[in-house]
Amino acid sequence: MLPPNPLALSPQKSVPQIAEPFVCGGTAAIMASCVIHPIDLAKVRMQIYGQLNPGKAVPAFPTIIGSMVKNDGVASIYKGLDAAIGRQMVYGTARIGLHRTLSDYLVKQNDGKPLNFGMKSISGMASGATAVCIGTPFDIALVRLQSDSMAEPELRRNYKNVFDALIRTAKEEGFGALYKGLAPNIFRGMSMNVGMLACYDQAKEFVGSINNDPTLTKKTTQMGASCIAGFTAALFSLPFDLIKSRLMSQQPLPCGNLPYSGIADCGLKILKSDGPIGLFAGFSAYYGRCAPHAMIILMSIESITQKYREFGGYA
């Protein structure tokens, strides 16, 4: 993703150097989230639509956005932005920062030699899983804020903001409710990190080889690799993201039971009602989210890191 910290192999690192991948990664993730939030909102609504309307065709991405603007105004496409920013401050900072920190450690253990794809993937999966465990409560709040208006008026939770969502969820449903969908979210985080971060490194080497860019610094190389990484991230993680959204947004049925008892039950019910293609519901919106999100993060983080190092005096 980035060239290793110039002092990564040094036994002594200052606090700013240790914080570098977390600060720069989190900043880039927040920027990306602000830009693509309307797409992410449409993606969640496309995924939840199948739960609220079993067997019906999911509306196209433009239809979802158009309906939101028509019914609730332009501001509605930024519903839950505070939760999205909070999520990236925690989850985005952790997954990118931990991946870079672990990658630097593995490079050091490998005598400074570049990592193969398998090692990059291990780093991506470990950092992704850890970040999800930290950031899932904000993910819960984000999904609920984004999907609440789709429910019948009497079933809406009407959260005021991200903090109201977090506090009320814990108070009304128990602290454990903040970790609903944790298992599929972990799988999603692992697959997302492999698809986005590990594949980006590999894709950049591939694009650089055909782009006559041995230093891998051309913007065209970075952009091409980012597009590939966005596609692989979407392809690998969408089924888990769909299941995660369904589990996080579900409400008790009239009989008192929840619609889904877990990952397997949710996945099987989706397959039964919508077929295999149902696991990829909203792929257009999801890829439309992943590609620009990956491009913004992966391209901006290099510039942000360079400025951070210059400011810290160790560029």
Secondary structure, DSSP 4 states (H G I P E B T S, - for coil): --PPPTTTTSS---HHHHHHHHHHHHHHHHHHHHHHHHHHHHHHHHHHHHHHSTTSPPPPHHHHHHHHHHHH-GGGGGTTHHHHHHHIIIIIHHHHHHHHHHHHHHHHHTTTPPPPHHHHHHHHHHHHHHHHHHHHHHHHHHHHHHHGGGS-GGG-----SHHHHHHHHHHHH-GGGGGTTHHHHHHHHHHHHIIIIIHHHHHHHHHHHHTT-TT---HHHHHHHHHHHHHHHHHHHHHHHHHHHHHHH----TTS--S-SSHHHHHHHHHHHH-GGGGGTTHHHHHHHHHHHHHHHHHHHHHHHHHHHHHHT--
